[in-house]
Amino acid sequence: MRLEGILAPVVTPFRADGELDVPAFRRNIAAHLSAGLHGIVVAGSTGEAALLDEAERDRLAEAAREAVPAGRPLLVGIGAESTRGTVARARAAAAHGADAVLVVAPHYYGDKMDADALREHYTRVADASPVPVLLYTIPKYMHFALSPELVLELARHQNIVGMKDSAGDAALFRQYLAAQADDFQVLTGSGTLLGEAMRLGASGAILAVALFAPVQSLLVQAAVRDGDADALTGAQEHLSPVAAQIVGRMGVAGVKAAMDAVGLAGGLPRLPLRPLAPVARQQMEELLRAAELVA
């Protein structure tokens, strides 16, 4: 399976009663694919995966599979704190139609997650998963990063086919790229690093900023593909502020509010996450206007 282009790590819309809004979820997926994004990622960080129960995860995977046509990759986040729980989620995701699974490292017992623990965890998950596995490193939430040495080792497993790096560290990303091969793709999760990552050789990206700025994200990719340095500079300068401020600083609430602003279904995050305060919402709207995403 080749993972290329820009994939959408979709949000999870909720109804006023706090339950899943599956029709809105499907409409968002259709809009993301129509905008030119190359695939869909369900139950990632932007999808509030940590706040979903198992039945909700299954329902979202089913709904996404119904909305994502054959030929477009569907990834499902399955990271859990136990290896046993992660394997169970891998099997469930496969049963509901996932093409591959995205596995954030266990991190509650972070000081115990040394190379040996992580190696055994990922190896057991990959051995048991019915579908291919992608590593997922996001130091903002994990409070550590997968080491390049461990990534290089795990990349040799026949069922580990890639990784998403959301560290936003160009130097670290270069080291991860040493593992890239025909059967292991390295994707960035950083909108501020998108152009640099693609220029360095990333096979693609899984970008929260692309949920509300798909055209700008795809322009960065196209500029790298075409070798157009001026276009790349302009496109990245439009994308970086909204990626850094709305995604990076405001988080899920910012992404959902930005989606509402551009006509998609964002809605409120699930408690204990809070919606944007009025001052932050005004800043978000100003950022969208500056990036020419809204009038």
N, C-alpha and C positions, 0 to 999 in steps of 0.2 A: 504494500500500500504506500503510495506516494502522498505525502502531506506538503502541499505547496500553496502559495497564495496567502490570502488573509482570511482567517476563520473568525466567526462571531461567537464570543463567549456569552451567550444570551442571558438576560436578566430573567428573574422569576416574578411575573406580575401576580399580585394578590387582589382579591375582591375586597369590598368594604368590610366583610365579615372576617377577613384574615385568611380565607381559604384560597387555594390556587385559582387563578383566572386562566383556565386552559384555552378558551377561544382567543383571548388577547395574546397569549403565548404563541399560538399558531400564527396569528396575524403578524406578529413581530418577525417570526422566522421567515415567512413569505416575503416580508419587506426587506430583510437583510439579504436574502438570496437574490431578490429582484434588483437590489442595488449593486450586485456584482461580487459580493463576498462569496468565498469559495466553499465554505462549510460551516457547520454549527457545533458548538460545544455547550453541553447542558451540564448543570450542577457544578459549575466552576466557582471561583471566588466571587465574581460579579453576579453569579446566579444565586448567591446566598446559600451555598451548599451546606454550610455548617448549621443552618437554621431549618433545614428540611428533614422530615422524617422519611423512613424507608418507603412507605407507600407513596409519598409525594415524589420521591426520586423515580420510582417505577412509572408513575403516571406521566411525568415529564418526559422520560425516555420514550415511552410509547407514543405520546403526542408528537414528539419531535420526529420520530421515525415515520409517522404518517405524513408529516409536512416536508420532510427532506427527501428529494427524489434520489433514485439510484444514480450513482456517479458523483454525488456530493457527499463528502465524509461527514459522519455524525460521531462525535466523540462524547463520552459521558464521564464526568468526574466521579471517582469512586473512593478517594482517599478516606481512610478511617484510622483510628489510633491503634487498632490491633491488626495484625496480619490476617487473622481469621475473619474479621469483619470486612477487610478489604477484599479478600477472596470471595466472600459471599456477595459483595456488591459487584464484583467483576462478573460473576455468573449471572446475576440478575440483569445487569446492563446488557450483556450479550443476549440474554433471552428476550429482551425488549427491543433488540435491533441495533445496538451500538456497533459501529464498525471498529472502534478501538476505545480504550479507556485511558483516562488521564489520572495519574496517581501522585497526589501530593504526599510528601514524606510525613510519617507520624512525627509529632512535635510537642505533645504535651509533656512527655518525659525527655525534653530536648537534650539535657546534659548526658543522657544515656544513648543518644542516637549517634554513636560513633560509626566508623566505616563498616565494622563487622556487623553491627545491628542492622544498618540500612541495607547492606549487601544481602543479608539473609532475608530481610523483609521483601525486598524487590524481587529477589530470585524466586522465593516461594509464590509470590503473587503472579509473576510471569509464568512460572511452571503450571499454575492452576488455571490461569485465565483462558477462557475459550477464544478470546479475541486479543489482538495485539495491544501492548502496553506502551504508554508514554510516561516518562518521568516528568515530574513537575516540581520546580524549585521556585519558591516565592519567599525570600527572606523577611519581607515585611510581616508575614503572618507566621512563618516557621521559626523565625529568629535564628536561623542558620541557613547556609546554602549547601547544596550538594557539592562535594569536591569534584573538580575536573577529573581527578584520577579515578574516583569511583564511577563517574559517568562513563569514562572511557572503558572501564572494565565491564559495566553493566550493558553497554552498547553491543557487546559481543553475544549477548543472549539472543537466541533466535526469535523470541517473542517480545523483545523490547525494541521498538522500532523508531523511537525518537524521544525528544524532550521539549518541554516549554520552559524557558528561562524568563522569569519576571523580576530578576534582580535589578535590571536597568544599569548594569555595570559593564561598560564596553570591554574593559580589560578581562573581566571574568568571562564574558561571552566569547571572546577570542579563544580562550582556553577550552570552552565547551565545544567549539567548532572543530577541535582536533578529533572529536569522536564522530564527526559527520561522515557518512559513507552512503553507498547506494541503498543500504538497508537500515539506515539510522539518520533521521532528519532532525536538525536543530532549529527550533522556532523561537522567536522572541515574543515576549508578552509585554514589551515596553513600547508605548507610542512615541516617547521622546527619543528612543534609540532606533526606531524603525529603519530610517534611511541608512544609518551606520551599520546596523545588523545585516540588512539586505546587501549592502555594498561589500561587507566582509564575507558574505556567502550563505547567510541564513536561507533555508529552503522556504520559509514562510513566517507567519505570525498569527498569534491568537490575541486579538486586541480589543479591549473594552472600549477604547475610544472610537473604534470603527462602528460600534453600535449606533452612534449618533453622528459620526463624521465619516461615512464609508467612502464618499468620493475623494475626500482629502487623503485618506489612508491609501486608497488605490492609486492616487496620483504619485505618492511617494514611491510605491512599488514600481509603477510604470517608468518613472524617471530613472530609477536604478537600472531597470531592464534596458532602457534606451541609451544609457550612458549620458544622460543630459544633466550635467552638474548644476546648471542654472535653475532648471525646473525642479531638481531635487531640493536645492536650497530653499526655493520659494514654497514648495509644498510642505517641507518639514517645518518651516517657520510658521505656517498656518496651523499645523497639527500640534506642535510641541506645547504651546500654552494650554490648550484644552486638555491635552493628555496629562500634563503635569499638575494642573490645578483641579480640573473636574474629576479626573480619574484618580490621580495620585493623592491629592490633598482632601478632596471631598468624599471620595470613596463611593460605595454603592448608592448612597442617597443622592450624590451628585450625578452619577450616571443615569439613574432613574429619572431625576428631574430634567436632565438634558434630553432624554428620550421623549418625555412629555412635551418639551418645548419644540422639538422638531416634528411632532405629530405622531409619534409612536406611543406604545403603552409601557410606561415606566411604573408610575404609581408609587405608593409608599413602601419603604423597606419594612421588614418584619422586626418587631421588637425582639431584643432590646435596641436594635439600630433605630436611630431617630431620623426623621425627614430633615431636609435642609432648613436652617434658621433663615429668617427673612433677609438678613445681611448677606449670607452665603448665596441665597437664591438670586439676589440682585447681582452679585459678582459673577455667578454662573451665566446669567443672561447677558451680561456685558462681554464675557469671554466668547459666547456663541456669536454675538453680533460682530465682534472683532475678527472672528474667523470666518465670517460671512456664511454662517450656518443658519441664521435666522435674520429676518429683516429688522 
